[in-house]
Amino acid sequence: MKIFTAVVHKEDDLYVALCPEVGTASQGETFEEALKNLQEATELYLEEFPIEQTCRPILTTFEVPAHA
């Protein structure tokens, strides 16, 4: 088993899930559905395009002025 990162955000009425290590994306009506769909999309992608090694992304935050 390999562990990947999921970045999930709400976009209108859907949750959008992205996997930065692989570049896959999916969506769902709930957070859980979006995550499950991302897992399935990533599994299918890796069956066709296996990767040898993954690099963990560095997640951080930053600020911009409120008027930007």
PyMOL Python script that loads the backbone (N, CA, C, O; Angstrom):
from pymol import cmd

cmd.read_pdbstr("""\
ATOM      1  N   MET A   1       0.839  -1.180   0.000  1.00  0.00           N
ATOM      2  CA  MET A   1       0.000   0.000   0.000  1.00  0.00           C
ATOM      3  C   MET A   1       0.885   1.246   0.000  1.00  0.00           C
ATOM      4  O   MET A   1       1.928   1.284   0.653  1.00  0.00           O
ATOM      5  N   LYS A   2       0.452   2.254  -0.740  1.00  0.00           N
ATOM      6  CA  LYS A   2       1.117   3.550  -0.740  1.00  0.00           C
ATOM      7  C   LYS A   2       0.147   4.577  -0.192  1.00  0.00           C
ATOM      8  O   LYS A   2      -1.064   4.467  -0.384  1.00  0.00           O
ATOM      9  N   ILE A   3       0.676   5.561   0.480  1.00  0.00           N
ATOM     10  CA  ILE A   3      -0.144   6.633   1.036  1.00  0.00           C
ATOM     11  C   ILE A   3       0.046   7.877   0.173  1.00  0.00           C
ATOM     12  O   ILE A   3       1.171   8.266  -0.141  1.00  0.00           O
ATOM     13  N   PHE A   4      -1.066   8.489  -0.202  1.00  0.00           N
ATOM     14  CA  PHE A   4      -1.049   9.697  -1.010  1.00  0.00           C
ATOM     15  C   PHE A   4      -1.766  10.817  -0.270  1.00  0.00           C
ATOM     16  O   PHE A   4      -2.486  10.575   0.699  1.00  0.00           O
ATOM     17  N   THR A   5      -1.564  12.024  -0.728  1.00  0.00           N
ATOM     18  CA  THR A   5      -2.181  13.199  -0.148  1.00  0.00           C
ATOM     19  C   THR A   5      -3.445  13.547  -0.921  1.00  0.00           C
ATOM     20  O   THR A   5      -3.474  13.454  -2.148  1.00  0.00           O
ATOM     21  N   ALA A   6      -4.483  13.946  -0.209  1.00  0.00           N
ATOM     22  CA  ALA A   6      -5.704  14.448  -0.840  1.00  0.00           C
ATOM     23  C   ALA A   6      -5.934  15.878  -0.374  1.00  0.00           C
ATOM     24  O   ALA A   6      -5.899  16.164   0.823  1.00  0.00           O
ATOM     25  N   VAL A   7      -6.165  16.765  -1.318  1.00  0.00           N
ATOM     26  CA  VAL A   7      -6.519  18.145  -1.027  1.00  0.00           C
ATOM     27  C   VAL A   7      -7.972  18.299  -1.476  1.00  0.00           C
ATOM     28  O   VAL A   7      -8.291  18.113  -2.650  1.00  0.00           O
ATOM     29  N   VAL A   8      -8.840  18.637  -0.539  1.00  0.00           N
ATOM     30  CA  VAL A   8     -10.274  18.709  -0.834  1.00  0.00           C
ATOM     31  C   VAL A   8     -10.778  20.118  -0.549  1.00  0.00           C
ATOM     32  O   VAL A   8     -10.464  20.704   0.487  1.00  0.00           O
ATOM     33  N   HIS A   9     -11.561  20.654  -1.477  1.00  0.00           N
ATOM     34  CA  HIS A   9     -12.192  21.950  -1.246  1.00  0.00           C
ATOM     35  C   HIS A   9     -13.618  21.934  -1.792  1.00  0.00           C
ATOM     36  O   HIS A   9     -13.961  21.133  -2.662  1.00  0.00           O
ATOM     37  N   LYS A  10     -14.420  22.818  -1.273  1.00  0.00           N
ATOM     38  CA  LYS A  10     -15.827  22.917  -1.690  1.00  0.00           C
ATOM     39  C   LYS A  10     -15.919  23.893  -2.854  1.00  0.00           C
ATOM     40  O   LYS A  10     -15.376  24.997  -2.799  1.00  0.00           O
ATOM     41  N   GLU A  11     -16.609  23.474  -3.904  1.00  0.00           N
ATOM     42  CA  GLU A  11     -16.788  24.304  -5.086  1.00  0.00           C
ATOM     43  C   GLU A  11     -18.270  24.265  -5.458  1.00  0.00           C
ATOM     44  O   GLU A  11     -18.751  23.266  -5.992  1.00  0.00           O
ATOM     45  N   ASP A  12     -18.978  25.324  -5.184  1.00  0.00           N
ATOM     46  CA  ASP A  12     -20.430  25.374  -5.353  1.00  0.00           C
ATOM     47  C   ASP A  12     -21.074  24.268  -4.519  1.00  0.00           C
ATOM     48  O   ASP A  12     -20.921  24.265  -3.297  1.00  0.00           O
ATOM     49  N   ASP A  13     -21.786  23.333  -5.139  1.00  0.00           N
ATOM     50  CA  ASP A  13     -22.475  22.267  -4.408  1.00  0.00           C
ATOM     51  C   ASP A  13     -21.669  20.979  -4.326  1.00  0.00           C
ATOM     52  O   ASP A  13     -22.166  19.984  -3.798  1.00  0.00           O
ATOM     53  N   LEU A  14     -20.438  20.969  -4.835  1.00  0.00           N
ATOM     54  CA  LEU A  14     -19.633  19.749  -4.863  1.00  0.00           C
ATOM     55  C   LEU A  14     -18.335  19.926  -4.083  1.00  0.00           C
ATOM     56  O   LEU A  14     -17.849  21.041  -3.889  1.00  0.00           O
ATOM     57  N   TYR A  15     -17.797  18.814  -3.649  1.00  0.00           N
ATOM     58  CA  TYR A  15     -16.446  18.777  -3.086  1.00  0.00           C
ATOM     59  C   TYR A  15     -15.517  18.295  -4.194  1.00  0.00           C
ATOM     60  O   TYR A  15     -15.818  17.329  -4.895  1.00  0.00           O
ATOM     61  N   VAL A  16     -14.399  18.971  -4.341  1.00  0.00           N
ATOM     62  CA  VAL A  16     -13.403  18.613  -5.347  1.00  0.00           C
ATOM     63  C   VAL A  16     -12.175  18.099  -4.616  1.00  0.00           C
ATOM     64  O   VAL A  16     -11.677  18.741  -3.691  1.00  0.00           O
ATOM     65  N   ALA A  17     -11.689  16.934  -5.038  1.00  0.00           N
ATOM     66  CA  ALA A  17     -10.533  16.305  -4.388  1.00  0.00           C
ATOM     67  C   ALA A  17      -9.404  16.166  -5.397  1.00  0.00           C
ATOM     68  O   ALA A  17      -9.623  15.737  -6.530  1.00  0.00           O
ATOM     69  N   LEU A  18      -8.192  16.533  -4.979  1.00  0.00           N
ATOM     70  CA  LEU A  18      -7.007  16.476  -5.835  1.00  0.00           C
ATOM     71  C   LEU A  18      -5.910  15.673  -5.149  1.00  0.00           C
ATOM     72  O   LEU A  18      -5.751  15.745  -3.930  1.00  0.00           O
ATOM     73  N   CYS A  19      -5.159  14.913  -5.927  1.00  0.00           N
ATOM     74  CA  CYS A  19      -3.989  14.189  -5.423  1.00  0.00           C
ATOM     75  C   CYS A  19      -2.753  14.815  -6.061  1.00  0.00           C
ATOM     76  O   CYS A  19      -2.476  14.546  -7.230  1.00  0.00           O
ATOM     77  N   PRO A  20      -1.996  15.646  -5.329  1.00  0.00           N
ATOM     78  CA  PRO A  20      -0.865  16.351  -5.927  1.00  0.00           C
ATOM     79  C   PRO A  20       0.288  15.447  -6.373  1.00  0.00           C
ATOM     80  O   PRO A  20       1.010  15.797  -7.306  1.00  0.00           O
ATOM     81  N   GLU A  21       0.472  14.303  -5.731  1.00  0.00           N
ATOM     82  CA  GLU A  21       1.582  13.422  -6.124  1.00  0.00           C
ATOM     83  C   GLU A  21       1.376  12.816  -7.503  1.00  0.00           C
ATOM     84  O   GLU A  21       2.340  12.598  -8.237  1.00  0.00           O
ATOM     85  N   VAL A  22       0.127  12.542  -7.860  1.00  0.00           N
ATOM     86  CA  VAL A  22      -0.166  11.847  -9.115  1.00  0.00           C
ATOM     87  C   VAL A  22      -0.806  12.780 -10.138  1.00  0.00           C
ATOM     88  O   VAL A  22      -0.630  12.600 -11.343  1.00  0.00           O
ATOM     89  N   GLY A  23      -1.546  13.775  -9.658  1.00  0.00           N
ATOM     90  CA  GLY A  23      -2.223  14.696 -10.560  1.00  0.00           C
ATOM     91  C   GLY A  23      -3.658  14.297 -10.856  1.00  0.00           C
ATOM     92  O   GLY A  23      -4.280  14.858 -11.758  1.00  0.00           O
ATOM     93  N   THR A  24      -4.197  13.337 -10.112  1.00  0.00           N
ATOM     94  CA  THR A  24      -5.576  12.932 -10.330  1.00  0.00           C
ATOM     95  C   THR A  24      -6.521  13.865  -9.575  1.00  0.00           C
ATOM     96  O   THR A  24      -6.141  14.518  -8.603  1.00  0.00           O
ATOM     97  N   ALA A  25      -7.764  13.904 -10.054  1.00  0.00           N
ATOM     98  CA  ALA A  25      -8.783  14.739  -9.435  1.00  0.00           C
ATOM     99  C   ALA A  25     -10.128  14.049  -9.565  1.00  0.00           C
ATOM    100  O   ALA A  25     -10.345  13.244 -10.471  1.00  0.00           O
ATOM    101  N   SER A  26     -11.022  14.372  -8.654  1.00  0.00           N
ATOM    102  CA  SER A  26     -12.375  13.840  -8.698  1.00  0.00           C
ATOM    103  C   SER A  26     -13.274  14.766  -7.898  1.00  0.00           C
ATOM    104  O   SER A  26     -12.824  15.770  -7.345  1.00  0.00           O
ATOM    105  N   GLN A  27     -14.554  14.411  -7.845  1.00  0.00           N
ATOM    106  CA  GLN A  27     -15.501  15.228  -7.103  1.00  0.00           C
ATOM    107  C   GLN A  27     -16.606  14.357  -6.541  1.00  0.00           C
ATOM    108  O   GLN A  27     -16.750  13.195  -6.919  1.00  0.00           O
ATOM    109  N   GLY A  28     -17.383  14.928  -5.637  1.00  0.00           N
ATOM    110  CA  GLY A  28     -18.507  14.216  -5.048  1.00  0.00           C
ATOM    111  C   GLY A  28     -19.416  15.181  -4.323  1.00  0.00           C
ATOM    112  O   GLY A  28     -19.042  16.320  -4.045  1.00  0.00           O
ATOM    113  N   GLU A  29     -20.616  14.716  -4.021  1.00  0.00           N
ATOM    114  CA  GLU A  29     -21.584  15.555  -3.330  1.00  0.00           C
ATOM    115  C   GLU A  29     -21.247  15.716  -1.845  1.00  0.00           C
ATOM    116  O   GLU A  29     -21.696  16.668  -1.206  1.00  0.00           O
ATOM    117  N   THR A  30     -20.456  14.785  -1.297  1.00  0.00           N
ATOM    118  CA  THR A  30     -19.995  14.877   0.085  1.00  0.00           C
ATOM    119  C   THR A  30     -18.475  14.780   0.098  1.00  0.00           C
ATOM    120  O   THR A  30     -17.854  14.360  -0.878  1.00  0.00           O
ATOM    121  N   PHE A  31     -17.892  15.176   1.224  1.00  0.00           N
ATOM    122  CA  PHE A  31     -16.441  15.054   1.390  1.00  0.00           C
ATOM    123  C   PHE A  31     -16.011  13.606   1.208  1.00  0.00           C
ATOM    124  O   PHE A  31     -15.052  13.314   0.494  1.00  0.00           O
ATOM    125  N   GLU A  32     -16.737  12.701   1.865  1.00  0.00           N
ATOM    126  CA  GLU A  32     -16.395  11.272   1.810  1.00  0.00           C
ATOM    127  C   GLU A  32     -16.503  10.719   0.396  1.00  0.00           C
ATOM    128  O   GLU A  32     -15.659   9.928  -0.025  1.00  0.00           O
ATOM    129  N   GLU A  33     -17.537  11.129  -0.345  1.00  0.00           N
ATOM    130  CA  GLU A  33     -17.716  10.654  -1.718  1.00  0.00           C
ATOM    131  C   GLU A  33     -16.593  11.169  -2.617  1.00  0.00           C
ATOM    132  O   GLU A  33     -16.080  10.429  -3.457  1.00  0.00           O
ATOM    133  N   ALA A  34     -16.214  12.427  -2.443  1.00  0.00           N
ATOM    134  CA  ALA A  34     -15.123  12.989  -3.241  1.00  0.00           C
ATOM    135  C   ALA A  34     -13.822  12.246  -2.969  1.00  0.00           C
ATOM    136  O   ALA A  34     -13.059  11.959  -3.893  1.00  0.00           O
ATOM    137  N   LEU A  35     -13.570  11.934  -1.699  1.00  0.00           N
ATOM    138  CA  LEU A  35     -12.352  11.215  -1.335  1.00  0.00           C
ATOM    139  C   LEU A  35     -12.360   9.797  -1.897  1.00  0.00           C
ATOM    140  O   LEU A  35     -11.345   9.328  -2.412  1.00  0.00           O
ATOM    141  N   LYS A  36     -13.492   9.118  -1.800  1.00  0.00           N
ATOM    142  CA  LYS A  36     -13.621   7.755  -2.350  1.00  0.00           C
ATOM    143  C   LYS A  36     -13.432   7.770  -3.864  1.00  0.00           C
ATOM    144  O   LYS A  36     -12.752   6.903  -4.413  1.00  0.00           O
ATOM    145  N   ASN A  37     -14.026   8.744  -4.538  1.00  0.00           N
ATOM    146  CA  ASN A  37     -13.882   8.854  -5.986  1.00  0.00           C
ATOM    147  C   ASN A  37     -12.443   9.158  -6.375  1.00  0.00           C
ATOM    148  O   ASN A  37     -11.960   8.665  -7.395  1.00  0.00           O
ATOM    149  N   LEU A  38     -11.752   9.964  -5.576  1.00  0.00           N
ATOM    150  CA  LEU A  38     -10.341  10.257  -5.843  1.00  0.00           C
ATOM    151  C   LEU A  38      -9.498   8.994  -5.686  1.00  0.00           C
ATOM    152  O   LEU A  38      -8.597   8.742  -6.486  1.00  0.00           O
ATOM    153  N   GLN A  39      -9.791   8.206  -4.661  1.00  0.00           N
ATOM    154  CA  GLN A  39      -9.061   6.961  -4.451  1.00  0.00           C
ATOM    155  C   GLN A  39      -9.237   6.042  -5.657  1.00  0.00           C
ATOM    156  O   GLN A  39      -8.263   5.472  -6.149  1.00  0.00           O
ATOM    157  N   GLU A  40     -10.467   5.896  -6.133  1.00  0.00           N
ATOM    158  CA  GLU A  40     -10.733   5.044  -7.294  1.00  0.00           C
ATOM    159  C   GLU A  40     -10.041   5.582  -8.544  1.00  0.00           C
ATOM    160  O   GLU A  40      -9.452   4.815  -9.305  1.00  0.00           O
ATOM    161  N   ALA A  41     -10.109   6.889  -8.760  1.00  0.00           N
ATOM    162  CA  ALA A  41      -9.465   7.493  -9.927  1.00  0.00           C
ATOM    163  C   ALA A  41      -7.955   7.290  -9.880  1.00  0.00           C
ATOM    164  O   ALA A  41      -7.328   7.015 -10.903  1.00  0.00           O
ATOM    165  N   THR A  42      -7.377   7.425  -8.698  1.00  0.00           N
ATOM    166  CA  THR A  42      -5.931   7.259  -8.541  1.00  0.00           C
ATOM    167  C   THR A  42      -5.522   5.804  -8.762  1.00  0.00           C
ATOM    168  O   THR A  42      -4.503   5.534  -9.399  1.00  0.00           O
ATOM    169  N   GLU A  43      -6.313   4.868  -8.237  1.00  0.00           N
ATOM    170  CA  GLU A  43      -6.022   3.447  -8.461  1.00  0.00           C
ATOM    171  C   GLU A  43      -6.045   3.120  -9.951  1.00  0.00           C
ATOM    172  O   GLU A  43      -5.144   2.447 -10.451  1.00  0.00           O
ATOM    173  N   LEU A  44      -7.070   3.592 -10.664  1.00  0.00           N
ATOM    174  CA  LEU A  44      -7.165   3.337 -12.107  1.00  0.00           C
ATOM    175  C   LEU A  44      -6.003   3.972 -12.859  1.00  0.00           C
ATOM    176  O   LEU A  44      -5.444   3.362 -13.771  1.00  0.00           O
ATOM    177  N   TYR A  45      -5.639   5.189 -12.483  1.00  0.00           N
ATOM    178  CA  TYR A  45      -4.517   5.871 -13.125  1.00  0.00           C
ATOM    179  C   TYR A  45      -3.221   5.085 -12.930  1.00  0.00           C
ATOM    180  O   TYR A  45      -2.449   4.899 -13.871  1.00  0.00           O
ATOM    181  N   LEU A  46      -2.993   4.625 -11.693  1.00  0.00           N
ATOM    182  CA  LEU A  46      -1.741   3.919 -11.397  1.00  0.00           C
ATOM    183  C   LEU A  46      -1.686   2.542 -12.049  1.00  0.00           C
ATOM    184  O   LEU A  46      -0.595   2.026 -12.288  1.00  0.00           O
ATOM    185  N   GLU A  47      -2.824   1.941 -12.339  1.00  0.00           N
ATOM    186  CA  GLU A  47      -2.820   0.679 -13.090  1.00  0.00           C
ATOM    187  C   GLU A  47      -2.261   0.903 -14.488  1.00  0.00           C
ATOM    188  O   GLU A  47      -1.543   0.055 -15.017  1.00  0.00           O
ATOM    189  N   GLU A  48      -2.589   2.037 -15.082  1.00  0.00           N
ATOM    190  CA  GLU A  48      -2.143   2.357 -16.444  1.00  0.00           C
ATOM    191  C   GLU A  48      -0.754   3.007 -16.459  1.00  0.00           C
ATOM    192  O   GLU A  48       0.042   2.761 -17.365  1.00  0.00           O
ATOM    193  N   PHE A  49      -0.473   3.831 -15.455  1.00  0.00           N
ATOM    194  CA  PHE A  49       0.786   4.580 -15.396  1.00  0.00           C
ATOM    195  C   PHE A  49       1.425   4.416 -14.022  1.00  0.00           C
ATOM    196  O   PHE A  49       1.380   5.337 -13.207  1.00  0.00           O
ATOM    197  N   PRO A  50       2.019   3.254 -13.755  1.00  0.00           N
ATOM    198  CA  PRO A  50       2.612   3.037 -12.426  1.00  0.00           C
ATOM    199  C   PRO A  50       3.770   4.007 -12.168  1.00  0.00           C
ATOM    200  O   PRO A  50       4.496   4.393 -13.084  1.00  0.00           O
ATOM    201  N   ILE A  51       3.921   4.385 -10.906  1.00  0.00           N
ATOM    202  CA  ILE A  51       5.035   5.247 -10.525  1.00  0.00           C
ATOM    203  C   ILE A  51       5.941   4.484  -9.572  1.00  0.00           C
ATOM    204  O   ILE A  51       5.474   3.723  -8.725  1.00  0.00           O
ATOM    205  N   GLU A  52       7.214   4.694  -9.718  1.00  0.00           N
ATOM    206  CA  GLU A  52       8.204   3.987  -8.909  1.00  0.00           C
ATOM    207  C   GLU A  52       8.323   4.580  -7.514  1.00  0.00           C
ATOM    208  O   GLU A  52       8.368   3.858  -6.519  1.00  0.00           O
ATOM    209  N   GLN A  53       8.373   5.899  -7.458  1.00  0.00           N
ATOM    210  CA  GLN A  53       8.633   6.568  -6.184  1.00  0.00           C
ATOM    211  C   GLN A  53       7.802   7.846  -6.130  1.00  0.00           C
ATOM    212  O   GLN A  53       7.656   8.545  -7.132  1.00  0.00           O
ATOM    213  N   THR A  54       7.274   8.136  -4.981  1.00  0.00           N
ATOM    214  CA  THR A  54       6.512   9.378  -4.833  1.00  0.00           C
ATOM    215  C   THR A  54       7.224  10.299  -3.860  1.00  0.00           C
ATOM    216  O   THR A  54       7.855   9.853  -2.902  1.00  0.00           O
ATOM    217  N   CYS A  55       7.110  11.576  -4.121  1.00  0.00           N
ATOM    218  CA  CYS A  55       7.645  12.588  -3.214  1.00  0.00           C
ATOM    219  C   CYS A  55       6.471  13.198  -2.471  1.00  0.00           C
ATOM    220  O   CYS A  55       5.479  13.592  -3.085  1.00  0.00           O
ATOM    221  N   ARG A  56       6.578  13.277  -1.178  1.00  0.00           N
ATOM    222  CA  ARG A  56       5.519  13.871  -0.375  1.00  0.00           C
ATOM    223  C   ARG A  56       5.523  15.378  -0.590  1.00  0.00           C
ATOM    224  O   ARG A  56       6.575  16.009  -0.484  1.00  0.00           O
ATOM    225  N   PRO A  57       4.376  15.965  -0.889  1.00  0.00           N
ATOM    226  CA  PRO A  57       4.337  17.415  -1.045  1.00  0.00           C
ATOM    227  C   PRO A  57       4.540  18.108   0.296  1.00  0.00           C
ATOM    228  O   PRO A  57       4.257  17.540   1.352  1.00  0.00           O
ATOM    229  N   ILE A  58       5.020  19.308   0.243  1.00  0.00           N
ATOM    230  CA  ILE A  58       5.173  20.127   1.439  1.00  0.00           C
ATOM    231  C   ILE A  58       3.942  21.021   1.519  1.00  0.00           C
ATOM    232  O   ILE A  58       3.714  21.849   0.637  1.00  0.00           O
ATOM    233  N   LEU A  59       3.162  20.857   2.560  1.00  0.00           N
ATOM    234  CA  LEU A  59       1.961  21.660   2.740  1.00  0.00           C
ATOM    235  C   LEU A  59       2.233  22.746   3.763  1.00  0.00           C
ATOM    236  O   LEU A  59       2.756  22.483   4.846  1.00  0.00           O
ATOM    237  N   THR A  60       1.873  23.966   3.407  1.00  0.00           N
ATOM    238  CA  THR A  60       2.065  25.099   4.298  1.00  0.00           C
ATOM    239  C   THR A  60       0.979  26.131   4.013  1.00  0.00           C
ATOM    240  O   THR A  60       0.139  25.916   3.139  1.00  0.00           O
ATOM    241  N   THR A  61       0.985  27.214   4.718  1.00  0.00           N
ATOM    242  CA  THR A  61       0.050  28.302   4.468  1.00  0.00           C
ATOM    243  C   THR A  61       0.834  29.598   4.288  1.00  0.00           C
ATOM    244  O   THR A  61       2.003  29.687   4.663  1.00  0.00           O
ATOM    245  N   PHE A  62       0.180  30.594   3.713  1.00  0.00           N
ATOM    246  CA  PHE A  62       0.782  31.906   3.564  1.00  0.00           C
ATOM    247  C   PHE A  62      -0.325  32.942   3.564  1.00  0.00           C
ATOM    248  O   PHE A  62      -1.494  32.597   3.389  1.00  0.00           O
ATOM    249  N   GLU A  63       0.020  34.197   3.756  1.00  0.00           N
ATOM    250  CA  GLU A  63      -0.964  35.271   3.844  1.00  0.00           C
ATOM    251  C   GLU A  63      -0.836  36.225   2.666  1.00  0.00           C
ATOM    252  O   GLU A  63       0.256  36.442   2.139  1.00  0.00           O
ATOM    253  N   VAL A  64      -1.959  36.784   2.265  1.00  0.00           N
ATOM    254  CA  VAL A  64      -1.993  37.884   1.295  1.00  0.00           C
ATOM    255  C   VAL A  64      -2.912  38.957   1.876  1.00  0.00           C
ATOM    256  O   VAL A  64      -3.782  38.645   2.689  1.00  0.00           O
ATOM    257  N   PRO A  65      -2.734  40.197   1.478  1.00  0.00           N
ATOM    258  CA  PRO A  65      -3.602  41.252   1.991  1.00  0.00           C
ATOM    259  C   PRO A  65      -5.074  40.951   1.659  1.00  0.00           C
ATOM    260  O   PRO A  65      -5.380  40.383   0.611  1.00  0.00           O
ATOM    261  N   ALA A  66      -5.964  41.336   2.557  1.00  0.00           N
ATOM    262  CA  ALA A  66      -7.389  41.067   2.386  1.00  0.00           C
ATOM    263  C   ALA A  66      -7.967  41.750   1.144  1.00  0.00           C
ATOM    264  O   ALA A  66      -8.947  41.267   0.578  1.00  0.00           O
ATOM    265  N   HIS A  67      -7.385  42.847   0.721  1.00  0.00           N
ATOM    266  CA  HIS A  67      -7.901  43.588  -0.445  1.00  0.00           C
ATOM    267  C   HIS A  67      -7.329  43.067  -1.767  1.00  0.00           C
ATOM    268  O   HIS A  67      -7.655  43.610  -2.823  1.00  0.00           O
ATOM    269  N   ALA A  68      -6.496  42.042  -1.735  1.00  0.00           N
ATOM    270  CA  ALA A  68      -5.879  41.528  -2.962  1.00  0.00           C
ATOM    271  C   ALA A  68      -6.872  40.792  -3.817  1.00  0.00           C
ATOM    272  O   ALA A  68      -6.519  40.295  -4.886  1.00  0.00           O
TER     273      ALA A  68
END
""", "prot")
cmd.dss("prot")
cmd.show_as("cartoon", "prot")
cmd.util.cbc("prot")
cmd.orient("prot")
